[in-house]
Amino acid sequence: LIEDEFSFCGAPVIDRDKHLLTCLEGLQYVFDRNSILSDDTQFTWFQTGVYRGIDGVAEYMSLTTPDDKSDALVYDTCTVSDQMELLVREVSESYCHITVGTLLRFRVQKGMDPNFTNEIVFGWHLEYETLKEEKKALIHNQDTFMDPFIPNVYKFKQDLIVPDICDTLENSCGEKYYQFKNQTECIAAMSDLPIYEQSSVGYYTYIGNT
């Protein structure tokens, strides 16, 4: 699937290519996180589901950051130079519909398994507008994926991550979601849940414990 998605052909197409530079300028805004969302923006991450609107997408995006020091789960992220492929689907004066694939390197927080890989195939299927005057990209739709066949991509150290889940439930989510007598009861219940599950085709997915 990944190979088919990124079998890029560079043959020139006049009607497309005259707007391609504007499209790539907008893509740079996406890479630099100079992108904005709307209430109609949809973000899909096949391991966890679909996020919609400004607040929903922003909450997910806060899990990763290019900053070298951060509380984000994945931080110090960067793409590997000369390891990017681009598939142009549709381009107009400001609208871009493309798929980008690259190698992503990063570091992870203490809650992750120390054997967690730090380089993965990473990609976006993006629909966005390039807002040149604002030097931003307005994202309409974004599907994001990591190579699902790397066996240790989603390993967490359960003894470290479960207390964080219970602490978040108690202090941020309210009584509707935190229905335990105390933290010990919550940790015991959460520890019985799988961190991730593997489907019949090899995809690692988070089911009910995100």
Disulfide bonds with the S-S distance in Angstrom:
Cys166-Cys186 2.14
